[in-house]
Amino acid sequence: LRHLWVTQTLPHSSFKAGSWNIGSSLDANSSSTDEKLDIIQTFFGSSGLSCLFLLDVRQTSRSMKYLKSFLEHQSPGLLVVLFPAAPPPRHGKSKTPTTMGGTVALVHPNWRHAVIRSKSDGSSLSLTAKITFKLPSSIHGTPPAQFEVIGAYIPPTTIPSGPYTLAARLKTYLTSTTARGTTPLTPRTY
């Protein structure tokens, strides 16, 4: 469990969001995973956060099902929003490369009713994730308040090289989506 960041949206608002760079797999078959999840739940429960993004959890959609069921079972009413990472390509009979990216968002039970949609970036790595909240107005005749909260994993500047690294996979995606004749974004500026 690496870096933690928390912010309050507006001084007069009760909504607080944060992100935590997990930076490792939360594998269902690991005893350290239960310890990490306990730490995350304890922090989330005592922090007063409305939404917490867990970044770079290195999970595919299949492995995230364990996380979702575990967290929702331990904290009734908690909304767990999954943004899985696509598994890296497999070549030959070699060991499956490590999944990189992936985000999990925890939404406090008091705010789950306000979630109207969620979306991740198009890279299949789920480096950025967005949740849209909508609240009814307390003033007659005014539209409901709508806001978005974004969690983003920013790859480090010193990235190991190789065809299956996070940087290489992101660079391939960015190159493939760049319009002809323009300079592609770098993983850092993405």
Salt bridges, closest charged atoms under 4 A:
ASP56 OD2 - ARG58 NH2 3.08
GLU72 OE2 - LYS68 NZ 3.07
GLU148 OE2 - LYS130 NZ 3.56
